[in-house]
């Protein structure tokens, strides 16, 4: 292997001091050489060219596949939204009917009080007592009958149902169910 040695191209070695330089002529400031003067010659200033701002390229992601679960989910949300709007519409219609019925109830109650007052005027006991005379008497205790209605009501039906009647009632029940569902969404 060949060793490459670095050779000193100058004829002197300074060892950190310029005093040993053979080119030193005693002046503190050395006169520049011609090559150095040419290198230092002022160059005319050139304007830096203004770089145009280039927009960054936007990379668009390729469209992916639409998930079946997402489609079903959006459809379910849309169905529930339509059902919610329909139920709010039914609620507002029911509220309007309720207000109308309450107004009608208050009118009927006022008519009831008027008619009750007129009824009491017609059947005045003093007038009846004068018309009948002394023949009208109060009932005695043996004429009063009390009915006890505290026992629950029961009904016993003694008819034999056939199999056809059971199937007809099942079909009728299913029809009632579907008609109720359809009536709900109207």
Secondary structure, DSSP 8 states (H G I E B T S, - for coil): ---------SS---TT-GGG-TT--S-SS----HHHHHHT---------------------------HHHHHHHHHHHHHHHHHHHHHHHHHHHHHHHHHHHHHHHHHHHHHHHHHHHHHHHT-HHHHHHHH-TT-----GGG-------S-----------HHHHHHHHHHHHHHHHHHHHHHT-
